[in-house]
Amino acid sequence: MLPPHSAALLQQSTPPSIWTLRVSRTIGKDNVDFVDDLVRMLVLQTFIQMMLYISCPERFGMFTGDFVALLLFLGVGVSFYWLIFKRIVTFT
């Protein structure tokens, strides 16, 4: 059995945050997960690039053409998954 405070954490759907962006009014409720996933991937890649740049600035640049291309490819890949693939294939 879970302690009482753990059960309350499991019931909470989203963790509390400093800012709340209400994008569902603009993009629709169906696409909120898509935007969340897209932002997540772009933030992760930017953070990874920043850590690589800090660890070895001679080898890795922060805002190089390769980095921008990789961000673009990640964005296109996530968009393809959410807007095309996920509507064709459903996992249950």
N, C-alpha and C positions, 0 to 999 in steps of 0.2 A: 504494500500500500504506500502511496506517495504521501509525503508530508503535506499539510494543508496549504502551505505557501506554494508548493510545486504544482498542485492541482489548479490553483488560480492562474499561474503562469501559462499552463497548457491551454486554458480556456481563452486566454487573450489572443485574438487573431493577429494583431499587429503590435509591435513594441512601441512604447511611447517615443516620440521624436520631438526635436526642437521646432521644426517647420513641417507644416502639412500643405502639400500642393494639391489642389483639387483639380486634377487634370481630367477627371471623368466627365465634367461638364463640356470640355472642349473635344475630347477624342472618343467619348463614349465609354461606358463601363466595361465593354468587352475587350477594350484595348489597354486597360490599365496595367495588366500583368505584362503585356508586351513592352510598354514604355518602361516599367520597372526593370525588366530583364535587360533591355537595351542600355539603360543608364548604369545598371550594375556592371555589365561587361565593359563599358567605356571607362568607368571609374577604376575597375580592377586593372585594366591594361595601362591606364595612366599612372596608377600607383606603382605597378611593376616597372614601368619605364623609368619613373622617378627613382626607384630604388637601384635599378641598374646604373643610371646616370651618377648617382651618389657613390656607388661602389667603384665605378671605373669610368670617369668622365672622358678619358682619352679614347675609349673604345665605343662608348654609347653616348649619343646625343639626346637631348631632351625633346626637342621639337624638330626632328629631322624629317625628310621626305618619307623615309621608310616608316617612321612612327605614325605619321599622318595617314599613309596608305594602309597600315595595319588597322588603325582605328576605323577607317572607311570600310575595310573588308569585314571587320567584326560587326559593324553596324548593318551592313548589307546581309551578312550571314544570319544574324539574329532576326532581322526583318523577314528574310526568306523563311526561316523556321516558323515564326509566329503568323505571318500573313498567308503563306502558301502551304507548307508542309503540315502544320498542325491542323489545318482545315481539311486536309486530304486523309491523314492517318490519325486515328485515335487509339490511345493505349488505355486499356481498362484493367 
